[in-house]
Amino acid sequence: MLSTLSLLERILLEANSIPIETYTFVATDEPFFRAVIDGLAGRCNTLMVPMFNNAVPLYVPNRQLVVVGADNINTTMLRWQLITIRAEATVELMQWFNKQLENGEIHIILDRSFRADLNSVSHVLPEMNGACLVIPKTQKYKVLQHLLRPLQATSWIALTVMLLVGSYLANRYFKNSLPATLMFGADLNSSTISRTERTVLFASLLVFFILSEAYQAKLLALMSSCRYPPDPKTVAEFLQTDIMLHLGAATGTVVSFRQGFKRHVRNATDHRFSFDGGQTYGILLKCPFAWDLYVRWINQQYDRYGYNVRPQVHIVREKILSLPAAYTFSRNFLLYPRFKQYLSQIFESGLVGHWQTEQDRQRQYEQKLEFVENEIITFNDLVMVWTVLGIGFTMALVVFLIEFSFITMKQQATHYW
């Protein structure tokens, strides 16, 4: 089974029989081409980059290999001591590329953003890497949200209705108030309480005790293990949030065609988005680039503090856009049919998918360093628990003081009268 390296070596080997003094190979810095670039550069002893990048090689042999990176090839440039000045993708640059292809100065271009004219031959393969949403991490639950979370809204409504109905019936048929009995208790052994009332009050106290204990147990569990709302894992879950996306005009227009996205898109390109947090909006990045920044940030925080820090941004794993891999050939490139045949065989064998997902598998392994929320409970993690307990003790103290003051005033009034 052919690999990319053996594929290109086969092409260069067959090219030896053709009177070509310069071999031109243009490729982006895709993960599965890094080994290819290094291997071929080692055999050719040098790299040269065309003038559109204004690169100056240290040595230009008669027979040269040209490797152009339209994305990020800093690693390759530094390794081979090349100087480069980047150029933005413009119409003039695309026209220059097409002119070079037409004249046979460039033989192959592999670039997602390049659009060839009719004078070249294009070969498009499905691209597994796409664009991902990078959005702010969810914030901690507030105290009120923690107090309401153990029971669903329907449960709170049902308990309120039951308490109101029970209070109405108790006030009508019993001598004791049901809410007062549940909160402050009652002397069930009193001779003034009938057997029916005693049975109902005891059953109510038992139910109230079970509900209160279950509520407290679930409250403590949620507050210690689920301090944050879950981050959206799919695009559909993201659309249920109120997070805005700051996108360029062209990208925003394309994304807005998807149902539900229009109200989340704001035409504003922001190059200051930081993984350190502080933003209330999200952006769109190429998935490999976003994950590289994400893992790099996690490792930097670990190296700085000695422990894992909760990331300030979240990457939605579902890809929102997929970009085709465009392979453009010059019509003067005599090895185009053979190259296309080998490339198709590699894609059909599944190697392209393996190379494209290799980085994803590596990132999943590296993310074991990522801070896993709520696995370990520290004292600071229980601040919300202490807050709720403090509120409970304060309310109990206030009720005690009110009851004590009422009893004291009642005794004084009886004494004077």
C-alpha positions in Angstrom: 0.0 0.0 0.0 1.5 3.3 -1.1 2.2 6.1 1.4 2.4 9.8 0.5 6.2 9.8 0.7 6.5 6.8 -1.6 3.9 8.3 -4.0 6.0 11.5 -4.4 9.2 9.6 -4.6 7.7 7.4 -7.4 6.7 10.6 -9.3 10.2 12.1 -8.9 11.8 8.8 -9.9 9.7 8.7 -13.1 10.4 12.3 -13.7 14.1 11.5 -14.1 13.3 10.2 -17.6 11.7 13.5 -18.5 14.0 16.4 -19.4 12.8 18.7 -16.5 15.4 20.6 -14.6 13.1 21.9 -11.9 10.6 19.9 -9.9 7.9 22.1 -8.4 5.7 20.8 -5.7 3.3 23.2 -3.9 1.5 22.0 -0.8 -0.1 23.4 2.4 1.2 22.5 5.8 -1.3 19.7 6.3 -0.3 17.3 9.1 0.1 14.3 6.8 2.4 16.2 4.5 5.0 17.3 7.2 6.8 14.0 7.0 6.7 14.2 3.2 8.2 17.7 3.1 11.0 16.7 5.5 11.8 13.5 3.7 11.9 15.0 0.3 13.8 18.1 1.5 16.4 15.8 3.0 17.0 14.1 -0.3 17.1 17.3 -2.3 19.3 19.1 0.3 17.4 22.4 0.1 14.0 24.0 -0.1 13.0 26.9 -2.2 9.8 29.0 -1.9 8.5 31.1 -4.9 8.5 34.8 -5.0 4.9 35.3 -3.9 6.1 34.6 -0.4 9.3 36.6 -0.9 11.4 33.8 0.5 15.1 33.8 0.0 16.8 30.3 0.0 20.3 29.9 1.2 21.3 27.8 -1.9 19.5 27.3 -5.2 20.8 24.1 -7.0 20.2 23.4 -10.7 17.7 20.8 -9.8 15.4 22.1 -7.0 12.4 21.1 -5.1 9.9 23.9 -4.4 7.6 23.5 -1.4 5.1 26.3 -0.9 2.9 26.5 2.3 -0.2 28.7 2.0 -1.0 28.1 5.7 1.5 27.9 8.5 4.9 26.4 7.7 7.0 28.1 10.4 8.4 24.8 11.6 9.6 23.9 8.1 11.0 27.4 7.4 13.0 27.5 10.7 14.3 24.0 10.2 15.7 24.8 6.7 16.7 28.3 7.6 14.4 30.1 5.1 13.3 33.7 5.4 9.6 34.4 4.5 7.3 37.3 4.4 3.6 36.2 4.2 1.2 37.4 1.6 -2.6 37.6 2.1 -4.8 35.6 -0.4 -5.8 38.2 -2.9 -7.3 38.1 -6.4 -3.9 39.2 -7.8 -2.2 36.3 -6.0 -4.7 33.8 -7.4 -4.2 35.2 -10.9 -0.5 34.9 -10.5 -0.8 31.3 -9.4 -3.1 30.5 -12.4 -0.5 32.2 -14.7 2.3 30.1 -13.3 0.2 26.9 -13.7 -0.6 27.8 -17.3 3.1 28.4 -18.1 4.2 25.2 -16.4 6.2 27.1 -13.8 4.2 25.4 -11.0 3.1 21.8 -11.5 0.9 21.1 -8.5 -0.9 23.2 -6.0 -2.6 21.7 -2.9 -4.6 24.5 -1.2 -8.1 24.7 0.2 -8.6 28.3 -0.7 -7.2 28.2 -4.2 -9.6 28.5 -7.2 -8.2 27.4 -10.5 -9.3 28.7 -13.9 -10.1 26.6 -16.9 -6.5 26.4 -18.1 -5.7 24.0 -15.2 -6.9 20.6 -14.1 -8.5 20.3 -10.6 -8.9 17.2 -8.6 -11.1 17.6 -5.4 -11.3 15.1 -2.6 -13.6 15.2 0.4 -12.0 17.0 3.4 -12.5 15.6 6.9 -11.2 18.7 8.6 -13.6 21.6 8.8 -14.4 24.6 10.9 -15.4 24.4 14.6 -17.1 26.8 17.0 -14.9 28.3 19.7 -17.1 29.7 22.4 -16.7 30.9 26.0 -16.9 28.3 28.8 -20.1 28.3 30.9 -20.1 30.2 34.1 -20.8 28.9 37.6 -24.4 28.4 38.8 -25.7 31.2 41.1 -26.9 30.5 44.6 -30.6 30.7 43.6 -30.0 28.3 40.7 -28.4 25.8 43.1 -31.4 26.1 45.4 -33.9 25.4 42.6 -31.9 22.7 40.7 -32.6 19.6 42.9 -36.2 19.7 41.8 -37.7 20.4 38.4 -40.1 23.2 37.9 -43.1 20.8 37.7 -42.1 19.3 41.1 -41.9 22.7 42.7 -45.4 23.5 41.3 -46.8 20.2 42.5 -45.4 20.6 46.0 -46.7 24.2 46.2 -50.2 23.1 45.2 -50.2 20.2 47.6 -49.1 22.5 50.5 -51.8 25.1 49.7 -54.5 22.4 49.5 -53.3 20.7 52.6 -53.1 24.0 54.5 -56.7 24.9 53.5 -58.0 21.5 54.6 -56.0 21.5 57.8 -57.1 25.0 58.8 -60.7 24.0 58.1 -60.8 20.6 59.9 -57.8 20.7 62.3 -56.8 22.9 65.2 -53.1 23.2 64.1 -51.8 24.9 61.0 -50.1 22.4 58.6 -47.2 24.8 57.5 -46.5 25.7 61.2 -46.6 22.0 62.1 -44.2 21.1 59.3 -41.7 23.9 60.1 -42.0 24.2 63.9 -43.5 20.9 64.9 -46.5 20.2 67.2 -47.3 18.2 70.3 -48.9 15.2 68.9 -49.6 13.8 72.4 -51.8 16.7 73.3 -55.3 15.6 74.4 -56.9 18.3 72.2 -55.6 16.6 69.0 -57.9 13.9 67.5 -56.6 10.6 66.2 -57.3 11.6 62.6 -55.4 14.9 63.0 -52.5 13.1 64.7 -52.3 10.5 61.9 -52.4 13.2 59.2 -49.8 15.4 60.9 -47.5 12.5 61.6 -47.7 11.3 57.9 -47.1 14.9 56.7 -44.1 15.3 59.0 -42.7 12.0 57.7 -43.1 13.0 54.1 -41.6 16.4 54.8 -38.6 14.9 56.5 -37.9 12.5 53.6 -38.3 15.3 51.0 -36.1 17.7 52.9 -33.3 15.1 53.4 -33.5 14.1 49.8 -33.4 17.7 48.7 -30.4 18.4 50.9 -28.5 15.4 49.7 -29.1 16.2 46.0 -28.3 19.9 46.7 -24.9 19.0 48.2 -24.2 16.5 45.4 -25.0 19.0 42.6 -23.2 21.9 44.2 -20.0 19.9 44.7 -20.0 17.9 41.4 -21.9 20.1 39.0 -20.8 23.7 39.6 -21.1 24.6 35.9 -23.8 24.1 33.3 -22.9 21.6 30.6 -21.2 23.0 27.5 -22.9 22.5 24.2 -21.5 19.4 22.5 -23.3 19.8 19.2 -24.3 22.7 16.9 -28.0 22.1 17.9 -27.2 22.5 21.5 -25.2 25.7 20.7 -28.2 27.2 18.9 -30.2 26.9 22.2 -27.8 29.3 23.9 -27.6 33.1 23.5 -23.9 33.2 22.5 -23.2 35.4 19.5 -20.6 34.6 16.9 -18.3 37.3 15.6 -17.6 36.4 12.0 -16.4 38.1 8.8 -19.0 39.3 6.3 -18.4 36.4 3.9 -18.2 33.7 6.4 -21.2 35.1 8.4 -23.3 35.1 5.2 -22.5 31.5 4.5 -23.1 30.3 8.0 -26.4 32.3 8.2 -27.8 30.1 5.5 -28.0 27.3 8.0 -31.3 27.3 9.8 -31.2 28.9 13.3 -27.8 30.6 12.8 -28.9 34.0 11.6 -29.7 35.3 15.1 -26.3 34.1 16.4 -24.1 35.8 13.8 -22.7 39.3 14.0 -20.6 40.7 11.2 -17.5 41.6 13.1 -14.0 40.2 12.6 -12.1 40.1 15.8 -8.4 39.1 15.7 -8.0 39.7 19.4 -9.9 36.6 20.6 -7.9 35.0 23.3 -8.0 31.5 24.9 -7.4 33.2 28.3 -11.1 34.2 28.3 -12.7 37.5 28.8 -14.9 37.3 25.7 -18.7 36.9 25.8 -18.8 35.9 22.1 -17.5 33.0 20.0 -15.6 32.7 16.7 -15.1 30.2 14.0 -11.7 28.5 13.5 -10.3 25.6 11.5 -10.7 22.6 13.8 -7.0 21.4 13.8 -5.9 25.0 14.5 -8.4 25.5 17.2 -7.5 22.2 19.0 -3.7 23.0 18.7 -4.3 26.3 20.4 -6.5 24.6 23.0 -4.0 21.9 24.0 -1.2 24.4 23.9 -3.0 26.7 26.3 -3.7 23.7 28.7 0.0 22.7 28.7 1.2 26.2 29.2 -1.1 26.7 32.2 0.1 23.3 33.7 3.7 24.3 33.2 3.1 27.7 34.8 1.1 26.7 37.9 1.9 23.0 38.3 -1.7 21.9 38.1 -4.5 21.8 35.5 -6.5 24.9 35.0 -10.1 25.0 33.8 -10.1 26.3 30.2 -11.8 29.5 29.5 -13.1 28.5 26.1 -15.0 25.5 24.7 -14.7 23.9 21.3 -17.9 22.4 19.9 -16.8 19.0 18.5 -19.3 19.0 15.7 -17.9 20.6 12.6 -20.0 23.5 11.2 -18.3 23.8 7.8 -16.3 21.3 5.7 -13.7 22.5 3.2 -12.7 20.4 0.1 -9.1 19.5 -0.5 -8.4 20.9 -3.9 -5.5 19.5 -5.9 -4.7 21.6 -9.0 -2.4 20.5 -11.8 -0.8 22.3 -14.6 -1.7 21.0 -18.0 2.0 21.0 -18.8 2.6 18.5 -15.9 3.1 15.2 -17.8 2.8 13.1 -14.7 -0.7 14.3 -13.8 -2.5 11.1 -14.8 -0.1 9.0 -12.7 -0.3 11.4 -9.8 -4.1 11.4 -9.9 -4.2 7.6 -10.1 -1.9 7.2 -7.0 -3.8 9.9 -5.1 -7.1 8.3 -5.7 -5.8 4.9 -4.6 -4.5 6.4 -1.4 -7.8 8.1 -0.7 -9.8 5.0 -1.4 -7.6 2.9 0.8 -8.5 5.1 3.8 -5.0 6.4 4.4 -6.0 10.0 3.8 -8.7 9.7 6.5 -6.1 8.0 8.8 -3.6 10.9 8.3 -6.3 13.6 8.8 -7.6 12.1 12.0 -4.1 11.2 13.4 -3.8 14.6 14.9 -7.3 14.3 16.5 -6.4 11.0 18.1 -3.2 12.6 19.5 -5.2 15.5 20.9 -7.6 13.2 22.6 -4.6 11.5 24.2 -3.1 14.8 25.2 -6.4 16.0 26.7 -5.9 13.7 29.6 -4.0 16.6 31.0 -7.1 18.7 30.7 -8.8 19.7 34.0 -11.7 17.3 34.4 -14.4 19.3 36.2 -15.6 18.3 39.6 -13.6 15.0 40.0 -11.8 16.2 43.1 -13.7 18.3 45.7 -11.6 20.8 47.6 -12.5 23.2 50.4 -12.9 26.1 48.0 -15.2 24.0 45.8 -17.6 23.8 48.7 -18.0 27.6 49.2 -21.5 27.4 47.8 -22.3 24.7 50.4 -21.1 26.8 53.2 -23.0 29.8 51.8 -26.3 27.8 51.8 -25.7 26.5 55.3 -25.0 30.0 56.5 -28.2 31.2 55.0 -30.1 28.4 56.7 -28.6 29.0 60.1 -29.3 32.8 59.7 -32.9 32.2 58.9 -33.2 29.7 61.8 -31.7 32.3 64.2 -34.1 35.0 62.9 -37.1 32.8 63.4 -35.9 31.9 66.9 -35.4 35.6 67.8 -38.9 36.4 66.5 -40.5 33.5 68.4 -38.5 34.4 71.6 -39.5 38.1 71.3 -43.2 37.2 70.7 -43.2 34.9 73.8 -41.5 37.5 75.9 -43.9 40.2 74.9 -46.9 37.9 75.5 -45.6 37.1 79.0 -45.1 40.8 79.8 -48.6 41.7 78.5 -50.1 38.9 80.7 -48.1 40.2 83.7 -49.3 43.8 83.3 -52.9 42.7 82.8 
